[in-house]
Amino acid sequence: MVDRRIPKFHDLAPLMQFKKPTFDLKAKRLREALTIEDLRRIAKRRTPTAAFDYTDGSAEAEISLRRARQAFRDVQFNPAILHDVATVDTGWDVLGKRVEQPFGIAPTGFTRMMQTEGEKAGAAAAAAAGIPFSLSTMGTASVEDVAAAAPDGRNWFQLYMWKDRDRSMALVDRAAKAGFDTLLVTVDVPVAGARLRDSRNGMTIPPSLTPKTIIDALPRPWWWVDFLTTEPLAFASLDRWSGTVAELLNTMFDPTVTYDDLAWIKSQWPGKLVVKGIQTVDDARRVTDLGVDGLILSNHGGRQLDRAPIPFHLLPDVVREVGGDTEVHLDTGIMSGADIVAAVALGARFTLIGRAYLYGLMAGGREGVDRAIEILSVEVARTMRLLGVNSLEELEPKHVTQLERLVPRARS
C-alpha cells in the first residue's frame, strides 16, 4: 500500500528549474555538442557537401582512415585505483617550450573554404589554449596574417617542397621572419592521393557555382553569404588557382625530393625542424640520424596512400627505435582526448588534430574551434584521472593494451 498526498509548493519549488530562453543559437548548439563527433554532425549540416567531404574524406576506399580510427577504438585502458587525482597537469615541454595540452592544431589546406574565419580562428583559439597552431603551405591565410591573429601564440609552419625551390624557401624565410618557431616538412606527398569524394563532387578551388552546388546551397545559405561577401578564396601565400585540388598538387609539388633535400632544408631553417609523414621504423631512424628535432608518425589522415600503415600501431616500435634520440609525435584518426592519452602513454610526446579542429570550425567558427579544444582538453584530464595519474610523465605503456584486430600474416 502507498500513502499519497497532495504535493506542497515548498516540495515542488526545488524541482522547478526552468532554463532561461537563449537567443544565441550558435552558442546553444556548441554548448550541446559533447564530443567531436557531435561537432562533426553540426558541421555536416552547415557546410556544403563538396567542402565538407573535402575535410571528412580520405583517399580511394578510405580504408586507412577507418583503420586509424578503429585502432584507437581497440584500446583497452588499464587504470590504477586509489590515487589522489584531485589535480592533474595536462602540459609539458614539446620541442623546448611548454604546451598546456599534449595536442596542437595540424596544418590544413584551403581552410577558409570550410568556414570563412579559417586559419585566423584556429591560430587565435590555439594561442588562447596555450597550444601550437600549424599553418599549411596550402593555407588561405598568409604567415603574416596568422602571426597578427595570434601574436602571442606558438605558430608552426608546414612546408611542401615545390618544383620551384626559390618560392618554397621564400615562404620559409617569411615564416622565420614572422616568428614561427618550428618547421614541419611534409614528406608523403610526391603526388596527390586519389580523393574520390572530391572528384565525384566536382570540387574545385574556389568552389564553382553549378546547378548541383546551388541546389546543395539552398539549406545552407549562411555559408554562401560568408563565401560571397568576404575576400575571395585564395592561397594567401600563393597565386590563385581555378582547378581541382589534385591538379594543383600535381602541378606544384616536386616528386624528386630526397633525403639530401631534407638535409638542405634543415640547414636553411633557424628553428626546430620536424619531419611529417613517417610511416616506417627505417625512415624514422634515417631522419633521426639527420639530426631533426622531431618526427610525426602520419599517413596524412589517410588522404594519400590508402592501406598505409596505422600510425598508432607503429608508435611503440618507433619509440623503441628513436624515442631516446628525438621527439616522436603522431596524428591521424584522433577523435577524442582518450585517443590522445593513449598515444602519450605509448610514447608520443605530442599529437596533432586536423579534422577534429575543422569540424569545430565548420560548426561555429572561432567559437567552434574553442569548443573542440575544450572538449578534447576535458577528455584528456578526465581520462588521466580515471587512469590514476597526475601528470603526462606518469603515463606509461602499462596503461594501454592495443587489442589485436589486424595482425600481419607471418612472412614465409
N, C-alpha and C positions, 0 to 999 in steps of 0.2 A: 504494500500500500504506500502511496506517495501523498504527503500533505501538500496541498497547493495554496497559494495566497496571491493576492494582487500585488505586483511589484511596486515598491515605493520609489519616489523620484530620486532620493539620495542613493539608492541602489543602482538606478539606471544611469545617473549622471556620469560616473567614470567610464561607462561603456560607450557613451555618445561622443565619439571622436570624429566629427565631420571635418574633412580637409577643406581648406580654403581653395576656391577655384583658381586655376593658373591659366593665364593667357599667353604665356611664353611656351609655345608648342615645341620649339626645338629643345628647350631646357627639359621639358617634360619627357620627350621621347629619349633623350640621352640619359636622364636620371633612371628611366625604367629599363635601360639596357644594362644587364648584369654581367654579360660575358662578351667576348669579342665576336662570337657567333651572333649574338643579338645585334651588335653593330653592323655585322655583315648583312643581316636581313633588312635593316633600315636602309643601308647603303644601296642594296639592290632595288628597293622601291623608289629611291630618289634619284637614281643615276641612269641615263640612257644605256641600253643594252651593250652597245659597242664599247663604251668607256668602262662599264662595269666588268664586262668579260675580259677586257684587256688586263685589268687588275686581277681578277679572280682566276683566270685561266692559266694554263701552262702548255707545254709542248705536246704535240701529237695526241696520243691517247690519254695524256695527263696521269700516267702511271707513277712517275717519280714523285709528284706532289702528294698523291694519295698514300703512297708508301711512307713518305716522310711524316705525314700526319699520323698514320697508323702506328709508326714506331713510337711516337710519344704516347699514344693511347695504350700501347702494350707495356707501359712502365708499371712495375709494382714498387710502391714505396715501402720502406721498412722503418717504421718510426720507433724512436726510443721514448719511453714514458718516464714520468715523474722528474722532469727537468723544469727549472724555473725559466719560463719563456715570456715573462711579463714584458720584457723589452727585446727587440731584435734589431740588428744593424744590417740593412739590405745593401750597403755600399762597401766599396773598397777601391784600391788603385787599379786602374786599367791604363796601360801604356804611359805610366808615370804620373798620372793625375787621378784624383778621386772621382768616382761616379757614385751617384746616390742610389742607383739600381743596377743590377747586373745585365741590363739590356739598353740598347740605343736604337735609333731610327736608321734603317738601312737606306742606301741610295735607291731612288726610284725615278724612272724617266717619265716625261710627259705628265707630271703631277697635276698641273693646272687643268688638264683635260678631265681629271676625276672630279675636281672641285676647284673653283676659281681662286681660292686663297692659297692653294698649292704649297710650295716649299716654305714660303714665309710662315704659314701657320705651323708647319712641322718644326721649323727651327725655333720659333718663339716658344712653342709648347715644350720642346726638349730642354731649352735653356731654363725655363721655369721649373722643370722637374729635376734639373741637375744631371741630365744625361746627354750624350753626344747626339748630334744630328749629322747625317751624311748627305751631301749634295752630289747628285749624279751628273756626269758629263752630259747626259741627255735631259737634264733638268730644265724646267721652264722658269727658273729664276736665276739671275746671274750670281756669281760668287759675291759680288759687291752688295747686291740686294739682300742676300741671305745674311751676310755679316751685319748689315744695317738692321735687319729684323731681329737679330739675336746678338747684339754687340757684346754681351757678357756670356754668351753661350760657348760651348765647346763644339766647334764645327770641323767636320772632316770632309775631304773632297775625294770623290771616286773618279778614277781615270780609266777610260777606254783608250787604248792606243790606236790612233788613226793612221791611215796611209800617209797623211800629211803630218810628219813628225813635228815640224815647226809649230803648227797650230796646236798640236797636243801639248807641247811643252810651254807654249804661251799661256794656255789655260792653267797649267800647273804653277807657273810663275805668278799669275793673278791670284790664285788661291793662297800662295805663300804670303803675298803682299797684303791680302785681306785678313790675315791672322788665322787661317786654317792650320791646325797643328798636326794633322795626320792625313796621309795619302793612302787611299785604298786602290790598289792596282788590280783591276778585274781581268782574269786570265782565261776565262772559259767561254769567250765569245769570238772565236776566229771567224765564224759566220753566224747568221741568225738561226735560231731554232725554228721549227715548223709550228707556229702558234695558230692552230687551225680555227679556233674560235674567231680570231681576228680576220682570217681570210673569209670565213663564212659570213661574217658581219659586214664585210666590205669596208673595214675600218681604215681610214686614212688620217694623216696628221696634217692640218687640223681636221676634225670631223666634217664630212660633206653633208650638205642638205639635199637629200634624195627623198622620194616618196616614202621609202621604208623608214628613214630616220625621222622624218616629220611625223609619221604615224606613231612611232615609238616615243616621240617627244610629248605627245598630247597629254599623257598623265603626269609629266614631269616638267611643267613649264618653267619652274624656278631655275632649273639647270640651264635652260636655253636663255632665260633672261640674263643670268650671270655671264654666260658664254658670249652673248651678243652685245652686252653693254660694258664689257671690260676690255682691257688691252688684248688685241688679237693673240691667239695662242701661237707661241713661237719658242724656239730654243734660245733662251736669253744669252747663252754662251756660244751659240752657233748661228747659222743662217736659217731662214725659214725653209720649210720643206712642205711639199704638197703631194707626197706619195704615201705608200704603206710603210709600216714600221720595218718590215723585213727588207724592203728595197733600200730604206735609209741605212740600216745596219750594214747590209752587204756592200753598199756604195762607199761607206766611210771606213769601216773597221778593217784593220790590217791582219790578214791571216798568216803573215810571215813572222810575227813576233816570237822571239825565243828567249831563253834564259839570259843570253848576252844582253838583250834589250832591257830585261828586268834589272840587271846589274847597272846598266847605264842610267835608267830612270832613278834608281836608288842614289846614284852619285850626284844627280841633279837636285834632289829634294832635301831641304834642310831639316825637316821634322821627322816624325815617326813614319815608317812605311810598313804597310800591311798588305799581304797578297790575298786576294779574294777569289775563291773558286777552286780551292784544293779538294781533290776527290780521291787521292790515293796516299798511302803511307810513304811511298817512294818520293812522290812530289813534295810531300810535307818535309821530308828530310832534305831534299835538294834545295828548296827555297830557304830553309832554315840555315843551311850551310852558306848561303849567300849573305847572311847577316841581317835578315829582315827582323823587324821588331815584333811581328805577329803574323798569323795566317788565319784565314777564315775558311773553315770547312763549309762548303756550299755547293749545291748543284744549281744555283741561280733560281731557286724557288721552283725547280722543275721546268724551267722555261727554255732550256737549251737541249741537252741530250736526254730524251726520255729513256727510262730504265737506268738512269745514272745511279751511282752509289747513294745510299741514305746517309747523310752527314751524321746524324745522331748515332747510327750503328758504327760508323767509322771512328767516332770520337775516342773511345778508350784506347784503341790501337795507336792513334796518332799522339795522344797524350803520353803514352808509354815511350814512344819513339822520340818525340821532340819537346815534350812539355817542360823539361828541365832547361831547355835552351831558348825557347821563345814562347810568347803567349799564343794560346790556341783559342780562337773564337769560333762561333757556329751560327749559321742561320738555316732557313728552310723548314717550314712545317710548324713553326711556333704559333700557337693559338691561345696559350694560357700562361699564367705565372707558374703553374705547376710544371709545364714544359721547360721553362727557364731554369727552375730549381733543379730539375732532373739533369739538365745539361751541365750546370755548375757542379753538381755532385760527382759527375763522371769526368770532371777535369777542365771544362770550358771556363776560361777566365771571363768571357763576355759573350753575349748573344745579340743578334740584330733582328729587328722585326720590320717586315716590309708590308705585306698585305694587312696585318693587324692594324698598323698605323693608318693605312689608306682606307680601310673600312670606316675607321673613326672620322677621317677627313670627309669622306663622302656622306657620312651620316649627319655631320654637323659642323664642318669647317674647323676653325681653331678649337672651338669648344668640344667638338667630337674627338680631336686628337688628344686634348686634355683628358677626356673621358676614357679613351683607350689606354693611355698611360696609367690613369688612376686604377682602372680595372686590373691591369697586369700587376701594378705595384701592390695592391691589396692582396691579390692571389699569391704573389711571391712571399709576402710577410706571413700570411695565414699558413701556407704550406710549410714554411720554415718552423713556425710554432708547432704545428701538428707533428713534424718530424722530431721535435725536441732539440732544435738548435737555435743558438742566439746570434750567430754570425755566418756569413758566407764561408769563412775559413773553416767552420766546423762541418760543413757538408763534405761527405766522403762517398766513395763508390759503394760502401756498405749500405748506404741509404736507398740505393736504387737497384732493382733487378730488371734487366731487359728480358721480357718474356719472348720466347722464340716463336716467330711465325714464319719468316722466310729464312731458312737455313741453307747455306750453299751446299750443293752436292759435292761430295768428295771427288777430287781430281784423280784420275787413274794414272 
